[in-house]
Amino acid sequence: MSDTSMNEPFTDDELYHLTVLPSLVGSVISFSDSSGPVGAAKEMLANAKSAAAGLTDFPENRILQAVIPQYEDRKEALEAAKGLRDRQIEEVKKAELSSKADMKAYALSQVAYVNDVLTAKADEQESAEYRAWVMAAARATAEAAKEGGFLGIGGTEVSDDERAALVEIATALGVTD
């Protein structure tokens, strides 16, 4: 997290939540409908690529500059990723999630929390761009693998359950999708 001027309006905890939200919405989409192990891998990769594209899509956005890692040293990047992963694991353990439904409810509560933080503390344009970035990550996840069908034949690009999850995410984030 590189831009100290953006860090000022947000607490470290808020920056953490702003940082991990794209992966959480990806989980909501992935848990909405099963696309098998290959499909799940495609969804995770699509989510990560879309999240990484935030700085390209919104190069002047100070929120994204603060939350998208920009490391020149691979070792530093891996350590930062491990730290985020460890914190996410702790947060999930604290929440005592025991089902996909619990995970979805937890993730949507985090989306609503981030929306509240943005509304209270961030510039309208940068907030709108951040929300667009999160929704792009959710859509990329939904579109990454077909659901249904057999061995990649048939099925649907975005299932009804994934569409419903996209609407829930958008609603919690305060946007129309």
N, C-alpha and C positions, 0 to 999 in steps of 0.2 A: 504494500500500500504506500504509494509514493508521494502523493501530493499533500504536504502538511497543511496548506491553506484550507483544503476541504475537510481535513480531519477535525478542525476546530468546532464546527457546528454539531458534529456527531461524536458520541462517546465511543470508546473502543468496542463495547458490546453492540452498539448500533451498526458500526462498520462491519463487524463480523456478520451480522444478520444480512446486511446489504450485499456482502460478498458471497455468501452461500445460497442466497435465494434462487438463482438459476438452477443449481443442482437439486434443490428441494422441489421446484416445480417440475423438473424432469422426472423426479421420483413419483410425483402425483400422476403424471402421464403414464409412466411405465407400469405403475401398479393398477391403472385403470383397466388395462386389457393385456392379456398375455400374448406376447409375440415370440415366445420361445427364447432360448439362450442366444441364438445368433441375432435375433431381432432386438433383444435387450442390449446386446453389445453395440449394435447399430444406433440404438436410441441414445445410449450413453455418449458415444462418439459425436453424434449430431448435436447433442446438448452442449458438450464441451466446445466444439467448434463454433457454435452459434454464440456462446458466452464469450469466447475469445475475440470474436469479431466486433464486440462492442466498441472498442477504441477506434476501429476503422469506420464503423457506422456513425459514431458520435465522437469525433476526435476532440472536440472542445468541451465535452462533458466532464466536469470536475468530479462528480460522484463516481463515474466509471473509471476515471484516472486513479481515483483513490482505492477502488476495490478490485480492479483487474490487475493481477500480478504482472510486473514488467521487470523481470530479472535478467541480468546479463550472464550471471553465473548459474550453471545448471545445478550445482550442489545447493546453492541458496534457494533456488526455486523448489527443489525437492524437499528441503527442510521446511519451507513455508507450506507446501502442500500437505506434508505430513502433520504439521501443526494444526492446519484447518481440519483435516480428516479426524485427528484425535479429538478435537473439540466437538466436531459433529457427532462422533460416537458417544462422547460423554453427554451431550445434550439429549440424544435419543435415549440413552439409558436413563437419564433423569426423568424423562417424560414417560417412562415405563410403557413403551409401545409394544403391543403384542400381536398386532394384526395389520394387514394392509389398510383396513379402515381406520385404525388408530394412526398409522403413518400419514394417511391422507388428511385426516382431521388436524394433526399436528402441523403438517406442512401448510395447510390453508390458514391456520392460525398465525403462522410465521409470515405468510404473505400479507395478511391483514395488519400485523404488527409493523411490517416494513412500510406499508401504505400509510399508516398513522405517523410514522417517523418522517416520511417524505413530506406529508401534508404539513406537519408542524415545523419542520426545520429546513426544507430545501426550496430552492428557486423553482418556480412552476415549469419552466422549459426543461431544466435539467431533470426534474422529477418525471415529466412526461417522457423524456428520452430514456430514462432509467426503466420506467414501466414498459416502454416499447421494447427495450432490450430484453427484459425478463419474458415478455410475451413471445418474442422471437425465439428465445431458447425453448419455451414450452411448445410452440408450433413446430420447430425443427425436430424436437423429440417425437411429437405425434406423427410427423410425416416420414420418419426415418425407416420404419419397418411396417410391412403389411400385417394386419391382424386377420386371422381366419385363413382359409385356404389350406393347401397342402404342399409342402416343399417349395414354398414361394410362388405357387401357382394359385391364382384366384385371390380371394381375400380383399380387404378394403384398405386403402391408403391410410385413412383416419377413421377409426371405428366410432360408433355412436357413443360408447363410454369415454373415449378420448375427447370427442367433441364436448361432451358434458363436462369433463374435467377442465377443458380449456375455458369454458364459460364460468365455472366455479373460480378458477384462478383469476380470470379477468375481473369478476365481480369483487373478489377479495382485494384485488389490487386497485380497484376503483376506476377501471377502464371498460370501454365497450370493445369487444373483439369481433 
